């Protein structure tokens, strides 16, 4: 693997990691919205301060779809569940 390709892949991994940590609509230039840390379910959140434009929801929290969940799994009861075993 060439040096340039390796650096590009590392850069992509960092961007993907930042997306999961910061929320799908957040970037270093566009921080997470203030409603994502007010202890109230509001804005486009699926549960309190998670989902939508906020951080990803933990297991057991309410979700609208897989994009709201840390592990990418929103079950039939609309709750985030862990990764498949």
N, C-alpha and C positions, 0 to 999 in steps of 0.2 A: 504494500500500500504506500502510495507516495505521501510525502510530508503534507502537501496541500490538501489532499483528500482526507487524511487523518485529522487535520485541524478543522476541516469543514464538518466532519462527522462529530467531533467533540463539541463544536459550536452548536450544532443542531441538538445534540443531547442536552446541552445546558439550557437552550431555549425551551425545549420540551419539559425539562424538569422545572423551570421557572413557571411555566404555564400551570402545572399541577400544584405548585406551592402557592402561587399568587392568585389563581382563579383564571378561568378561561378567557375573560375579557380584560385581564390586567397585563400591563407591560411595565417595564421600568419607567417609561415616559407617562404612563396612565395608571396610577396606583389604584388599588382596590377602593371602591366607593365608601364613603363614610357610613352609609346605612349598614355596611357589613360588619360593624363592630359596636352596635348599639343595644345588643341583647334583646332585640325585638325582631319578629319575622315581618319584614316589610320589603318594599322594592320588588325585585324579581326573585327573591329568595324562596327556596322550597322548604326550609326549616330556619330556625333562628340563626342568623348570621352565616348561612351556608347555602350553596346552590346558586344557580343563576350567575350573576356577575361577581359573587363572593367566593370564598374559599370552597373547596370541595367538602361535601358532607361525610361524616364518619358513619360507621356501621350503626344501624338502628335509627338514624335520622331520616326524616321524610325527604323524598325525592320526586321530581317530575319525570325524570328520565335518567339514563345511565351517565349523562354528562354532569349531573349534580354530585355523583358519588366518587369518593376517593379511589375505590377499586373498580369503578365502572360498571357496577351491577345494581340496578334498581329493580327489586322484585315485584311480584304481582300485587303486593299490598302497599306499594309505593314507599318502601323503606330500603335504604342502602344496606347491602350485605357484602360480606368479605369476598375475597377472591375464591374462585372455584378450587376445590382440592384435587 
